[in-house]
Amino acid sequence: MKLQVTQENLAKALSNVARIAMASKNSLPILNNVLLRTVDNRLSISATNLEIAIVEKIGSKVQSEGAITVPARLMQEYIASLPGGVLDLELEDHKLHISTDQYRSTINGVIADEFPVVPEISDGVEWSIPVKEVKKGLQQVVFAASSDETRPVLTGVLLKTQNGSLFAAATDSYRLAEKKLIKTAQDISLLVPATALQELLRILPDTIDTVEVYADNQQVLFRAGDVELITRLIDATYPDYRKLIPSTFNTTATVSRDEFIAITKVSSLFARESAGSITIKVDADTKKISITSIASQLGENTSSAEAEVVGTGEVTLNSRYLLDALNALGTKEVTFGFNGKLEPCVLTSKESPDHTYLVMPLKS
């Protein structure tokens, strides 16, 4: 293998790809490497942890074909440290020689035959979605997924069509986020690991308009320009979360999102002793929403904001879950609704009707 690439392109591709190999506790030593391979006069850079694989192709001037795997961390950090310009890469006896006018290095590699083959998608569904919709929608949902590996079904994000639209939903059983992504007539139902979608958000280029998606019963591939991410699907039945979302509310408060965030943040300072427990009161007489928190060793706090109020009631929530919901909505106003101390609380906004956030109350 002998070729030329620019430092800028190789450094960017390695930044996207190598993280998969560097961030994982891999049982196989080869998984700590990235695969460099010439394909159709381009250089393909790949990494996998057997659950997620990322592949990126960059332009190159190939003089002879070949493939090798090299340590991901060393390769990524070394190429990032080089000045911009053209790099010469040459493979001789499993040693990759990298040179510029001022730098010459040799990195010992492992033959490419030992690198796992990324399975191909076959006989599945295909669709495309605008990059902006993917980024915005997943950012508003993916954080609500669980990180508890003992309940793998909740570590995924459900991509499912309902009533002619594709929705993304995630829950950890304490909170739930749902966002409508696009309208589609296709029948789609995929449970995608949240960790894979977090990686997708990280590598999606802003210069590409659409993401192409290919899925079968076992895996899904996201392609955005020259970057591909392939991940295994979670083989489990997702809970029927929509049964949890109330359709009507006895008590609602429509309030400035910035003010709601401000009073929640202040109250959360006094809620650290009680694992973030805050009590929200909506009062139809005063037309206010107020938040109270008590720290037995430190003191207590009550903060309030004016709101459009229907009904009166109070409920106790985890302040972090509430702040996550408010930050995800990103609107000027938000409507907070609930039916009692033990019933789910729901946050919505007229400005973003396609997004719903649910928080389960704490026992006060």
Disulfide bonds with the S-S distance in Angstrom:
none
